[in-house]
Amino acid sequence: MDATAKPLKPGFTRYQVFVIAVLAFLQFTIILDFMIVSPLGAMVMPKLHIDPQQFAWVVSSYAFSAALSGLMAAGFADRFDRKRLLLFFYTGFTLGTLLCGLATSYPMLLMARIVTGLFGGVIGSVVLAIATDLFPLEMRGRVMGFIQTAFAASQVLGLPTALYFANHWDWHAPFLAIIAVIVPVGILITLGMRPVDAHLALWQEHSPFAHLAHTVTEKRYRLAFFLVMLLPTGGYMLMPFGTAFMVNNVGIAFSHLPTIYLVTGLFTVFVGPVVGRISDSFGKFNTFCAGSLVSFIMVAVWTNIGRTPLFEVIIINVVMFVGIFSRIIPSQALISAVPEPSRRGAFNAINASLQQFAGAISAAIAGWVIVERPDGSLSHFNWLGYIVMAILLVSVTLMYFLHKSVPERTAQGARPATASTETA
């Protein structure tokens, strides 16, 4: 953190604003690459002659490989400058995305997603470690809010554009277009971001394997580890078949999908920063509970609708994503307060690994539950909704105990001696 730099606005220096923008833009490319696979499902399945179970493996293969790489990287995550670590994995992620754009068969696409996951799955944990290193807890709700706008931006700019390319060329075009965005982001990080290496001055185990083992077995981390396995299950279960459900069950034309993503994204672009400010002002756990309630209601509605007009589908999607954002942002900020600085990289890498593994299992379960009828419509989509609703209730209960173990008064510097110090 540049303490001497002139603040651009209260709480943030100019360099911090630059870092937030770069991290958000980086997340945009990662999220877009992951999200674009699901909307392309309605096109990829008939083109490659694959069934829902095989397509579920295309989605979950990314998550399985990301889980493996996250676990392998955890022991080394705190032993390098985080900027260099970020650039290494971003380069491999670029290669994997290129392979997706060149795939011409199911095995080739499956292998390309595995390569992309091996590198892309670790990037999110490095981003969180950088954000945690540079910003104290009382500012992290806003920081996470801005970074998570990348999700909305990928809907506003990325998904409609990618689907436009897919409609006018074929499903390979979106991946090749992502490459055109990835390269400038890497150059910007290389030239503009300063080293993030303050953690290297702290004591660390000599062996990376000991570092991994001690982080995995740390009792204070267990609840957080279990929570991050539950939080992404809803998205991994519902998203892979979301477009196929809209097209074949709800009756939305494929050409109207970009409109749904565009309008939903426009709303959520503004929701992210607002939710971040609310979570910093009124409590991260309180915000998480409100978001969970909204999500619970909207998942019940979404997974049980039949033929529905376009404008109603848009409204349902907008409200549902407001609920999702109101869970993701405060939960990330609250969980970031758990590890001490010397273990942030390993903690976040293990979190990412567990999250991806749980997501992969969720996508695979969704593939087993969903049945494609002869007319192309999907059966048992509402079953997935009931599973997600049950998980939402469990996650709220567990988040309550995590909130109690890491009280938000630590944002004012009142952290117990046994917990980590959250200074920038």
C-alpha positions as CSV (number, residue, x, y, z in Angstrom):
1,M,0.0,0.0,0.0
2,D,1.3,3.4,-0.9
3,A,0.7,5.4,2.3
4,T,2.2,8.6,0.9
5,A,0.1,8.7,-2.2
6,K,-2.7,11.4,-2.4
7,P,-6.1,9.8,-1.8
8,L,-8.4,9.9,-4.7
9,K,-11.4,9.7,-2.3
10,P,-11.7,8.9,1.4
11,G,-10.1,5.6,2.2
12,F,-8.5,4.8,-1.1
13,T,-5.2,6.1,-2.6
14,R,-4.8,6.5,-6.4
15,Y,-2.7,3.4,-6.6
16,Q,-5.3,1.4,-4.6
17,V,-8.0,2.4,-7.0
18,F,-5.7,1.2,-9.9
19,V,-5.2,-2.1,-8.1
20,I,-8.9,-2.6,-7.6
21,A,-9.6,-1.8,-11.3
22,V,-6.9,-4.2,-12.5
23,L,-8.1,-7.0,-10.2
24,A,-11.7,-6.4,-11.3
25,F,-10.7,-6.5,-14.9
26,L,-8.7,-9.6,-14.4
27,Q,-11.7,-11.3,-12.7
28,F,-13.8,-10.2,-15.7
29,T,-11.7,-12.4,-18.0
30,I,-11.6,-15.3,-15.7
31,I,-15.3,-15.3,-14.9
32,L,-16.2,-14.7,-18.6
33,D,-14.2,-17.7,-19.7
34,F,-15.9,-19.9,-17.1
35,M,-19.4,-18.5,-17.6
36,I,-19.4,-18.6,-21.4
37,V,-19.5,-22.4,-21.4
38,S,-22.9,-22.7,-19.8
39,P,-24.7,-20.3,-22.2
40,L,-23.1,-22.1,-25.1
41,G,-24.6,-25.4,-23.9
42,A,-27.6,-25.2,-26.1
43,M,-25.3,-24.9,-29.1
44,V,-22.4,-27.1,-28.1
45,M,-24.4,-30.2,-27.2
46,P,-26.0,-30.6,-30.7
47,K,-22.8,-29.5,-32.5
48,L,-20.6,-32.0,-30.8
49,H,-23.4,-34.6,-30.5
50,I,-23.1,-34.9,-26.7
51,D,-25.8,-35.5,-24.0
52,P,-26.4,-33.5,-20.8
53,Q,-24.2,-35.8,-18.7
54,Q,-21.2,-35.3,-21.1
55,F,-21.8,-31.5,-21.1
56,A,-21.9,-31.6,-17.3
57,W,-18.4,-33.1,-17.5
58,V,-17.2,-30.3,-19.7
59,V,-18.3,-27.8,-17.0
60,S,-17.1,-29.9,-14.1
61,S,-13.7,-30.8,-15.6
62,Y,-12.6,-27.2,-15.2
63,A,-13.6,-27.3,-11.6
64,F,-11.9,-30.7,-10.9
65,S,-8.6,-29.6,-12.5
66,A,-8.8,-26.2,-10.7
67,A,-9.3,-28.0,-7.4
68,L,-6.2,-30.1,-8.0
69,S,-4.0,-27.2,-9.0
70,G,-5.2,-25.1,-6.1
71,L,-4.2,-27.8,-3.6
72,M,-0.9,-28.3,-5.3
73,A,-0.2,-24.6,-5.3
74,A,-1.2,-24.0,-1.7
75,G,2.1,-25.0,-0.2
76,F,4.0,-22.5,-2.4
77,A,1.4,-19.7,-2.5
78,D,3.1,-17.7,0.2
79,R,6.7,-18.2,-0.9
80,F,6.6,-15.9,-4.0
81,D,5.7,-12.4,-4.9
82,R,2.0,-12.6,-5.5
83,K,2.3,-10.5,-8.7
84,R,4.7,-13.0,-10.2
85,L,2.5,-15.9,-9.1
86,L,-0.5,-14.2,-10.7
87,L,1.3,-13.7,-14.1
88,F,2.4,-17.3,-14.2
89,F,-1.1,-18.7,-13.8
90,Y,-2.6,-16.1,-16.1
91,T,-0.2,-17.1,-18.9
92,G,-1.3,-20.8,-18.5
93,F,-4.9,-19.7,-18.4
94,T,-4.4,-17.8,-21.7
95,L,-3.1,-21.0,-23.3
96,G,-6.1,-23.1,-22.1
97,T,-8.6,-20.5,-23.5
98,L,-6.8,-20.7,-26.8
99,L,-7.2,-24.5,-26.8
100,C,-10.9,-24.1,-26.2
101,G,-11.2,-21.9,-29.3
102,L,-9.4,-24.5,-31.4
103,A,-11.3,-27.6,-30.1
104,T,-13.2,-29.5,-32.7
105,S,-14.4,-32.6,-30.7
106,Y,-15.7,-33.5,-27.3
107,P,-12.4,-35.0,-26.1
108,M,-10.5,-31.9,-27.3
109,L,-12.9,-29.5,-25.6
110,L,-12.7,-31.6,-22.4
111,M,-8.9,-31.5,-22.4
112,A,-8.9,-27.8,-23.1
113,R,-11.2,-27.1,-20.1
114,I,-8.9,-29.2,-17.9
115,V,-5.9,-27.1,-19.0
116,T,-7.8,-23.9,-18.5
117,G,-8.9,-25.0,-15.0
118,L,-5.4,-26.0,-13.9
119,F,-4.3,-22.4,-14.3
120,G,-7.4,-20.3,-14.1
121,G,-8.7,-22.0,-10.9
122,V,-5.7,-20.6,-8.9
123,I,-6.0,-17.0,-10.1
124,G,-9.1,-16.2,-8.0
125,S,-7.2,-17.2,-4.8
126,V,-4.2,-15.0,-5.7
127,V,-6.6,-12.0,-6.4
128,L,-8.2,-12.5,-2.9
129,A,-4.8,-12.7,-1.3
130,I,-3.6,-9.5,-3.0
131,A,-6.8,-7.7,-1.9
132,T,-6.5,-8.9,1.6
133,D,-2.8,-7.9,1.8
134,L,-3.5,-4.3,0.5
135,F,-6.8,-3.5,2.2
136,P,-7.9,-3.7,5.9
137,L,-11.1,-5.5,6.9
138,E,-13.2,-2.4,7.3
139,M,-12.6,-1.6,3.6
140,R,-12.9,-5.1,2.1
141,G,-16.6,-5.1,1.6
142,R,-16.2,-2.2,-0.8
143,V,-13.2,-3.8,-2.4
144,M,-14.9,-7.1,-2.9
145,G,-18.0,-5.3,-4.2
146,F,-15.9,-3.6,-6.9
147,I,-14.0,-6.8,-7.8
148,Q,-17.3,-8.7,-8.0
149,T,-18.7,-6.2,-10.5
150,A,-16.6,-8.2,-12.9
151,F,-19.3,-10.9,-12.7
152,A,-21.9,-8.3,-13.8
153,A,-19.6,-6.8,-16.4
154,S,-19.1,-10.2,-17.9
155,Q,-22.9,-10.3,-18.3
156,V,-23.3,-6.8,-19.6
157,L,-20.3,-6.8,-22.0
158,G,-19.0,-10.3,-22.2
159,L,-21.9,-12.8,-22.5
160,P,-24.0,-10.8,-25.0
161,T,-21.0,-10.1,-27.1
162,A,-19.8,-13.8,-26.9
163,L,-23.3,-15.0,-27.8
164,Y,-23.4,-12.6,-30.7
165,F,-20.2,-14.0,-32.0
166,A,-21.5,-17.6,-31.5
167,N,-24.8,-16.7,-33.3
168,H,-22.9,-15.2,-36.3
169,W,-20.0,-17.6,-36.5
170,D,-19.9,-20.6,-34.2
171,W,-19.3,-21.5,-30.6
172,H,-15.4,-21.3,-31.0
173,A,-15.6,-17.5,-31.7
174,P,-16.2,-16.4,-28.1
175,F,-13.1,-18.1,-26.8
176,L,-10.9,-16.5,-29.5
177,A,-12.5,-13.1,-28.6
178,I,-11.6,-13.6,-24.9
179,I,-8.0,-14.0,-26.0
180,A,-8.1,-10.5,-27.4
181,V,-9.1,-9.2,-23.9
182,I,-6.7,-11.5,-21.9
183,V,-3.5,-10.3,-23.4
184,P,-3.9,-6.5,-22.7
185,V,-4.8,-7.3,-19.1
186,G,-1.6,-9.3,-18.7
187,I,0.4,-6.4,-20.1
188,L,-1.3,-4.0,-17.7
189,I,-0.5,-6.1,-14.7
190,T,3.1,-6.5,-15.8
191,L,3.8,-2.8,-16.3
192,G,1.5,-1.2,-13.7
193,M,1.3,-3.4,-10.6
194,R,4.0,-3.2,-8.0
195,P,5.3,-6.3,-6.3
196,V,3.1,-7.7,-3.5
197,D,5.7,-9.3,-1.3
198,A,5.4,-7.9,2.2
199,H,4.4,-11.4,3.4
200,L,7.8,-12.7,2.4
201,A,9.3,-10.9,5.4
202,L,7.1,-12.9,7.8
203,W,8.2,-16.3,9.3
204,Q,7.3,-19.3,7.2
205,E,7.9,-23.0,7.4
206,H,10.9,-24.2,5.6
207,S,9.0,-26.9,3.7
208,P,6.1,-25.9,1.4
209,F,4.5,-29.3,2.3
210,A,4.6,-28.4,6.0
211,H,3.1,-25.1,5.2
212,L,0.3,-26.8,3.3
213,A,-0.2,-29.4,6.1
214,H,-0.3,-26.8,8.9
215,T,-2.8,-24.7,7.0
216,V,-5.1,-27.6,6.2
217,T,-5.0,-28.9,9.8
218,E,-5.5,-25.5,11.5
219,K,-8.6,-25.8,13.6
220,R,-9.6,-22.2,13.2
221,Y,-9.9,-22.7,9.4
222,R,-12.1,-25.7,9.3
223,L,-15.5,-23.9,9.4
224,A,-14.3,-21.5,6.7
225,F,-13.2,-24.4,4.5
226,F,-16.5,-26.1,4.9
227,L,-18.4,-22.9,4.1
228,V,-16.6,-22.2,0.9
229,M,-17.5,-25.7,-0.3
230,L,-21.2,-24.9,0.2
231,L,-21.3,-21.4,-1.2
232,P,-20.8,-22.2,-4.9
233,T,-23.0,-25.3,-5.1
234,G,-26.1,-23.3,-6.3
235,G,-24.4,-21.8,-9.2
236,Y,-22.7,-25.0,-10.3
237,M,-25.9,-26.9,-10.2
238,L,-28.2,-24.4,-11.9
239,M,-25.9,-22.5,-14.3
240,P,-24.7,-25.4,-16.6
241,F,-28.3,-26.0,-17.7
242,G,-29.7,-22.5,-17.3
243,T,-29.7,-21.6,-21.0
244,A,-31.0,-25.0,-22.1
245,F,-33.8,-24.6,-19.5
246,M,-34.7,-21.1,-20.7
247,V,-34.7,-22.2,-24.4
248,N,-36.4,-25.6,-24.1
249,N,-38.6,-25.3,-21.0
250,V,-39.4,-21.6,-20.6
251,G,-39.7,-20.9,-24.3
252,I,-37.1,-18.2,-24.7
253,A,-35.5,-17.9,-28.1
254,F,-31.8,-18.4,-28.2
255,S,-31.5,-15.0,-29.9
256,H,-33.1,-13.4,-26.8
257,L,-30.5,-14.8,-24.3
258,P,-28.1,-11.8,-24.8
259,T,-31.0,-9.5,-23.8
260,I,-31.5,-11.4,-20.6
261,Y,-27.8,-11.3,-19.7
262,L,-27.5,-7.7,-20.7
263,V,-30.3,-6.4,-18.6
264,T,-29.4,-8.6,-15.6
265,G,-25.8,-7.5,-15.9
266,L,-26.7,-3.8,-16.0
267,F,-28.5,-4.1,-12.8
268,T,-25.8,-6.1,-11.0
269,V,-23.0,-3.7,-12.1
270,F,-24.5,-1.2,-9.7
271,V,-25.5,-3.8,-7.1
272,G,-21.9,-4.9,-6.4
273,P,-20.5,-1.7,-5.0
274,V,-23.8,-0.9,-3.2
275,V,-23.8,-4.3,-1.4
276,G,-20.1,-3.8,-0.6
277,R,-20.8,-0.5,1.2
278,I,-23.9,-1.9,2.9
279,S,-21.9,-4.9,4.2
280,D,-19.2,-2.5,5.6
281,S,-21.8,-0.2,7.2
282,F,-24.5,-2.6,8.5
283,G,-22.6,-5.8,9.0
284,K,-21.3,-8.5,6.6
285,F,-23.3,-11.3,8.3
286,N,-26.6,-9.3,8.2
287,T,-26.1,-8.6,4.5
288,F,-25.3,-12.3,3.9
289,C,-28.6,-13.3,5.6
290,A,-30.6,-10.8,3.6
291,G,-29.1,-12.1,0.4
292,S,-29.7,-15.7,1.3
293,L,-33.4,-15.0,2.0
294,V,-33.8,-13.3,-1.5
295,S,-31.9,-16.2,-3.1
296,F,-34.0,-18.8,-1.4
297,I,-37.2,-17.3,-2.7
298,M,-36.0,-16.7,-6.2
299,V,-34.5,-20.1,-6.6
300,A,-37.8,-21.6,-5.7
301,V,-39.5,-19.4,-8.3
302,W,-36.9,-19.9,-11.0
303,T,-36.7,-23.6,-10.9
304,N,-40.5,-24.1,-11.0
305,I,-41.6,-21.8,-13.8
306,G,-43.0,-23.0,-17.1
307,R,-43.6,-21.0,-20.3
308,T,-43.0,-17.4,-19.3
309,P,-42.8,-14.1,-21.1
310,L,-39.4,-12.6,-21.7
311,F,-39.9,-9.6,-19.4
312,E,-40.9,-11.8,-16.5
313,V,-37.8,-14.0,-17.0
314,I,-35.6,-10.9,-16.9
315,I,-37.2,-9.7,-13.7
316,I,-36.7,-13.1,-12.0
317,N,-33.1,-13.2,-13.1
318,V,-32.4,-9.6,-11.9
319,V,-33.8,-10.2,-8.4
320,M,-32.1,-13.6,-8.2
321,F,-28.7,-12.2,-9.0
322,V,-29.2,-9.4,-6.5
323,G,-29.6,-12.1,-3.9
324,I,-26.6,-14.0,-5.1
325,F,-24.4,-10.9,-5.0
326,S,-25.6,-10.1,-1.5
327,R,-24.2,-13.4,-0.4
328,I,-21.0,-13.6,-2.3
329,I,-19.6,-10.1,-1.4
330,P,-20.1,-10.2,2.4
331,S,-19.1,-13.8,2.7
332,Q,-15.8,-13.2,0.9
333,A,-15.0,-10.2,3.0
334,L,-15.8,-12.0,6.3
335,I,-13.9,-15.2,5.4
336,S,-10.9,-13.1,4.4
337,A,-10.5,-12.1,8.1
338,V,-9.8,-15.7,9.1
339,P,-6.1,-16.4,8.1
340,E,-3.0,-14.6,9.4
341,P,-0.9,-12.8,6.7
342,S,1.7,-15.5,6.5
343,R,-0.9,-18.1,5.4
344,R,-3.2,-16.0,3.3
345,G,-2.0,-17.4,0.0
346,A,-2.2,-21.0,1.2
347,F,-5.6,-20.4,2.8
348,N,-7.1,-18.9,-0.3
349,A,-5.5,-21.5,-2.6
350,I,-7.0,-24.3,-0.4
351,N,-10.3,-22.4,-0.4
352,A,-10.3,-22.2,-4.2
353,S,-9.4,-25.9,-4.4
354,L,-12.3,-26.9,-2.1
355,Q,-14.7,-24.6,-3.8
356,Q,-13.9,-25.9,-7.3
357,F,-14.0,-29.5,-6.1
358,A,-17.4,-28.9,-4.5
359,G,-18.5,-27.1,-7.7
360,A,-17.4,-30.0,-9.8
361,I,-19.3,-32.5,-7.7
362,S,-22.3,-30.2,-7.9
363,A,-22.2,-29.9,-11.7
364,A,-21.8,-33.7,-11.9
365,I,-24.8,-34.3,-9.6
366,A,-26.8,-31.8,-11.7
367,G,-25.9,-33.9,-14.8
368,W,-27.2,-37.0,-13.2
369,V,-30.4,-35.4,-11.9
370,I,-31.3,-33.7,-15.1
371,V,-33.0,-35.8,-17.8
372,E,-33.4,-34.6,-21.4
373,R,-36.8,-35.4,-22.9
374,P,-37.2,-36.3,-26.6
375,D,-38.3,-32.7,-27.4
376,G,-35.1,-31.3,-25.8
377,S,-36.8,-30.0,-22.7
378,L,-35.3,-30.8,-19.3
379,S,-36.9,-32.8,-16.6
380,H,-36.2,-32.6,-12.8
381,F,-34.7,-29.0,-12.9
382,N,-36.9,-28.2,-9.9
383,W,-35.2,-31.0,-8.0
384,L,-32.0,-29.0,-8.3
385,G,-33.8,-26.0,-6.9
386,Y,-34.8,-27.9,-3.7
387,I,-31.2,-29.1,-3.2
388,V,-29.9,-25.5,-3.5
389,M,-32.5,-24.2,-1.1
390,A,-31.5,-26.7,1.5
391,I,-27.9,-25.8,1.1
392,L,-28.8,-22.1,1.5
393,L,-30.3,-22.8,4.9
394,V,-27.2,-24.8,6.0
395,S,-24.8,-22.1,4.8
396,V,-26.6,-19.4,6.8
397,T,-26.3,-21.4,10.0
398,L,-22.6,-22.0,9.5
399,M,-22.0,-18.4,8.5
400,Y,-23.5,-17.4,11.9
401,F,-20.8,-19.4,13.7
402,L,-18.0,-18.0,11.5
403,H,-19.3,-14.5,12.2
404,K,-19.2,-15.2,15.9
405,S,-15.6,-16.6,15.7
406,V,-14.4,-13.5,13.7
407,P,-16.5,-10.6,15.1
408,E,-16.7,-7.6,12.8
409,R,-15.5,-5.3,15.6
410,T,-12.0,-6.5,14.5
411,A,-12.4,-4.0,11.7
412,Q,-11.7,-1.4,14.3
413,G,-8.6,-3.2,15.5
414,A,-10.1,-5.1,18.4
415,R,-9.1,-8.5,17.3
416,P,-8.4,-11.1,19.9
417,A,-4.7,-12.1,20.4
418,T,-5.3,-15.5,18.8
419,A,-6.6,-14.2,15.5
420,S,-4.7,-12.6,12.7
421,T,-3.9,-9.0,12.4
422,E,-5.6,-7.2,9.6
423,T,-3.4,-4.3,8.8
424,A,-2.7,-3.0,5.4
